[in-house]
Amino acid sequence: MFGKMKLSAKVFGGFAVLLALLCLVSLLGYGALSQVADRVAKADACGEIIKGVLEARRHEKNFIIRGDKAYLAKVDKAVAGVLKEAAAAKALFDDEAGRQKMGRIAAEVGVYKAEFDAFAAQYAADGRLAQNEEGSKMVAAARSAIGLCEQVRAEMKNDMHSRIGAAKWQTGLFIAIGLALGLGLAWLVTVAVARPLKQVIDKLHYGSQEVASASDQVASSSQGLAEGASSQAANLEQTSSTLEQMSAMIKRTAEHASQAASSRQEAAKVLDEASRLMSQAAVAMDAVQTAGEQTAQIVRAIDEIAFQTNLLALNAAVEAARAGEAGAGFAVVADEVRSLALRAAEAARSTQNLIQGSVENIVSGVRLVGQAEESFKRVIFHNQAVGRMVAEIAEASGEQALGIEQMTRAISDMNHLTQDVASSAEQSAAAAEELNTQARQMMGVVWRIETLIKGEKA
C-alpha cells in the first residue's frame, strides 16, 4: 500500500500524521488547563467567602468590645457580601454535591446572622453585652461556614493535583507516540525514495559509460575516414567551382550549429532556474522543521506554566489558611495565578499560529515544485529545438554529398573511392558528435541526480 503511493502523498501523509498528534497534544493540554482554571475559580470563591465571614466576625468583635452600633451595619454588609459570594460560587458547581455544600455554607452564614441579630437585640433591650447561648451558636455557625469552605478548597486542591498529573502522563505518552511514528515515517519515506532512485542512477551511470565508449569508437573511425579523404584532396583542384558551392553550404551548416549552441545555452539557463527553485523548496521544508521546533518549545512553556500554577495554588491555600489581616496576601497570589493563565492562553494561540505557518510552508513547497516542473518542460522544448537544428544539419550534409557527386565528373578514376569516403566520414562525424552530446548530457543528469541523493562530495 505505502509503496504504491505517490512521493508527494507519502511526504504529505507523514506531516499530516505528525500535525494531527501535535493538535491532539495541544487539545489535551488546553482541556487540562481549563479544568484547573475551573477548580481555581471555585477555590477563589471559597476564599472570598472565608474572607467575608472573617470580616463580619471582626466587626462583631469590635461591636462586643466597644459597644458601637455602627458596627451592626458593617456586619450586615459583610454578611450580605458573603451570601452573594456563596450564590455566585454555587453557580460554578455543576455537580449536586458541590451545590449542596455551597447551600450549607449559605445556611450556616444565615444562622450566624440570625444569632448575631438576637445577640444585638439583647444588647438593645438591656444595654449590656453578655456571652449567652446565642453568642455560642453564632460563633459555631461562623466556624462551621469557614470549615466547609476549607473543606471545599481542599477538595479542589486535590482534584487539581490529580488532573495535572493525568495531563502530564497523557502528554508524555502522545509525545512518545509522535516521536516513534515520526521516525518510522521518515524511515519509510527515505527507503521508498532513495532505493528506486539509486537503481535508476546505477542504470543511467552504466548506460552513459556505454554511450561514451561507443562515441569514442565512432569518433576514432570517423577520424580514420577523414584522413583517407584528405589524401585525395590534391586530386580535387579541378572542382573548385563545386567546392565554392560546398563552402556556402558549410556556412549555412555553421549558422545552424551556432543556433543549436544558443538553444543549448538557453536550456542550461532553464536548468539553473530549476535548480534554484528546488533549493527554495528545500528552504521551505526547513521552515516547516523550524516551526515544529518552535511549537515544541511552546508546548514546554505550557507545561512550565501549569507547574507554576500548581505552586501558586499551594501558596494561595497557605495564605488563605491564615486568619485576620494576613488573608490579604491571598489577593496577590490570585493575581499571579490569573497572569499565568493568560500566559498559557497566549502559548496556545502561538501554537495555532505556528501550525498554520507550517501548512503555508508546505503549500509554498508544492508551488515551488510545480514551478520546477514547468522549467523542466521548457528544457524539453529547447531540446526539441536542438533536434530540429540537427535535422537541418543532416539536410545540409546531404547537399554537400550532392556537391561531391559533381566532383566525380571531373575525376572519374576517383569517383567511387571519394564518394564512399566522404559519405562515411560525414555520417560517422555526425553520429560521433551526436553520441558525444548525448553522453555529456546523460552524465550531467546522472551527476545532478546523484548529488541530489548522496549530497556534494567533500
PASERO-629980 format. One record per residue (C-alpha): x negated, z, y; residue in one letter. Coordinates in steps of 0.2 Angstrom, whole numbers, plus 5000, padded with zeros to 4 digits. Layout:
BEGIN
XZYA
...
END
This chain:
BEGIN
500050005000M
498750055013F
497549915008G
498949785012K
499249845029M
498549755045K
497049835053L
498049875069S
499349955059A
498050065050K
497250125066V
498950155075F
499650245060G
498150365059G
498350405078F
500150425076A
499950555062V
498750655072L
499850645088L
501350705078A
500350855071L
499750895089L
501550885095C
502151005081L
500751125085V
501251125104S
503151145099L
502751295088L
501651375102G
503051345115Y
504351425104G
503251575101A
502951595119L
504751585123S
505151715111Q
503851835118V
504451805135A
506251855130D
505552015122R
504552055138V
506152025149A
507052145138K
505652275139A
505552255158D
507452285159A
507252445149C
505852495160G
506952475176E
508252575168I
507052715165I
506352705182K
508152715189G
508552865179V
506952955184L
507352915202E
509052995200A
508353145192R
507053165206R
508453165219H
509453285208E
507953405208K
507753385227N
509653425229F
509453585217I
507853645227I
508453605245R
510253605243G
510353455255D
511953355251K
511153195257A
510353185240Y
512053165232L
512252995239A
510452945234K
510953005216V
512452895216D
511552745222K
510152775209A
511452785195V
512452635201A
510752535201G
510452595183V
512152545177L
511952375185K
510252355176E
511052415160A
512352275161A
511052145165A
510052205151A
511452195139K
511752015143A
509951975137L
510352035119F
511151905108D
511252025093D
512652155091E
511452305088A
510452275104G
512052265114R
512752425106Q
511052515111K
511252455129M
513052515129G
512552685123R
511252695137I
512552655149A
513752785142A
512352915142E
512052875161V
513952885164G
513853065155V
512453105166Y
513353055182K
514953155177A
513953305173E
513053295189F
514653275199D
515353435191A
513753525195F
513853465213A
515753515214A
515253695208Q
514053695222Y
515353635235A
516553775228A
515453925229D
514053865240G
512653915227R
511753825214L
511553895196A
510953825180Q
512553815169N
513253715154E
513553565165E
511753565170G
511153565152S
512253425147K
511653325162M
509853345158V
510153305139A
511153145144A
509753085155A
508453125142R
509453035129S
509652875140A
507752875143I
507452905124G
508552755120L
507652645132C
505952695125E
506652655108Q
507152485113V
505452455121R
504552505106A
505652385095E
505252245107M
503352285107K
503352275088N
504352115087D
503152035100M
501652085089H
502452015073S
502951845082R
501251825090I
500451855073G
501551725064A
501251595078A
499351615076K
499551595057W
500651435059Q
499551365072T
497951385062G
498751315047L
499351155056F
497651135064I
496851145047A
498051015040I
497750905055G
495850905053L
496050865034A
497250725037L
496150655052G
494550655041L
495550575027G
496250435038L
494650405046A
493850385029W
495250265023L
495150155039V
493250145038T
493250095020V
494649975022A
493749885037V
491949895033A
491949845014R
492849675017P
491849635032L
490249675023K
490749555009Q
491149425022V
489449455031I
488449435015D
489349275011K
489049205028L
487249255028H
486949165012Y
487849015017G
486949005034S
485249015025Q
485848875013E
486348765028V
484748805037A
483748745022S
484748585020A
484548545038S
482648565037D
482548445022Q
483648315031V
482548335046A
481048305036S
481748145028S
482348085045S
480548115052Q
479848005037G
481047865041L
480747875059A
478847855056E
479247695045G
480247625059A
478847655071S
477647555061S
478747405063Q
478847415082A
477447295085A
478447155077N
479947185089L
479147125105E
480146965104Q
481847065105T
481547135122S
483247075129S
484047165114T
483147325117L
483747325135E
485547325129Q
485047465117M
484247565132S
485947555141A
486747625125M
485547755123I
485847815141K
487647825138R
487247925122T
486148045133A
487548065145E
488748115131H
487448235124A
487248315142S
489148335142Q
489148415125A
487748535131A
488848585146S
490348615134S
489248725123R
488648825139Q
490548855143E
490848915126A
489349035127A
490149105143K
491849125135V
490949225120L
490149335133D
491849365141E
492549405124A
491149525121S
491449615137R
493249635133L
492849705116M
491749835125S
493149885136Q
494249905121A
492950025114A
492850115131V
494750135130A
494650215112M
493350335119D
494550385132A
495850425118V
494450535110Q
494150625126T
495950655129A
496050735111G
494650855115E
495450905132Q
497050935123T
496151045110A
495451145125Q
497151165132I
497851225116V
496451355115R
496951405133A
498751435127I
498051545113D
497051645125E
498451675137I
499551735123A
498151865118F
498051915136Q
499951935137T
499952045122N
498652165130L
499552165147L
501152205137A
500252355129L
499652415146N
501452395153A
502052505139A
500752645143V
501152635162E
503052645158A
502752795147A
502152895162R
503452985172A
503653005190G
502652915203E
501452845190A
502852725185G
502452615200A
500952545191G
502152455179F
502652335193A
500852275194V
500752245175V
502352155175A
501752035189D
500251995179E
501251955163V
502351835173R
500751755180S
500051725163L
501751655158A
501651525172L
499851485166R
500551455148A
501851335155A
500551235165E
499451215150A
500951145140A
501351025154R
499450975154S
499550945135T
501050825138Q
500150735151N
498650705140L
499650645126I
500450525137Q
498750465143G
498250445125S
499750325122V
499250225138E
497450215132N
498050145115I
499150015124V
497649965135S
496649945120G
497949825112V
498049725128R
496149705128L
496049645110V
497449515114G
496349455129Q
494849445117A
495949335105E
496349215119E
494449205123S
494149155105F
495449025106K
494548955121R
492948945111V
493948845098I
494548725111F
492748695118H
492048675100N
493348535098Q
492748455113A
490948465106V
491648375091G
492348235101R
490748215110M
489848205094V
491048065088A
490647965103E
488847985100I
489147915082A
490047765090E
488647735102A
487447745087S
488547605079G
488247495094E
486447525093Q
486547465075A
487347305081L
485847285093G
484647305079I
485547165069E
485247055084Q
483347085082M
483447025064T
483746845070R
482046835079A
481146925064I
481946865048S
480546925037D
480847105043M
482747095043N
483147195028H
481747325030L
482147355048T
483947365046Q
483847495032D
482547595040V
483447605057A
485147645049S
484447785038S
483447855052A
484947865063E
486147935050Q
484848065045S
484448115063A
486248135067A
486548235051A
485048345054A
485548385072E
487248425066E
486648535052L
485448625064N
486848655077T
488048725064Q
486648835056A
486248905073R
488048945077Q
488349015060M
486849135061M
487349185078G
489149235072V
488349325057V
487249425069W
488649475080R
489749525066I
488349625058E
487949705075T
489749755077L
489749835059I
488049905057K
487549935076G
485949875085E
484349895075K
483050005083A
END
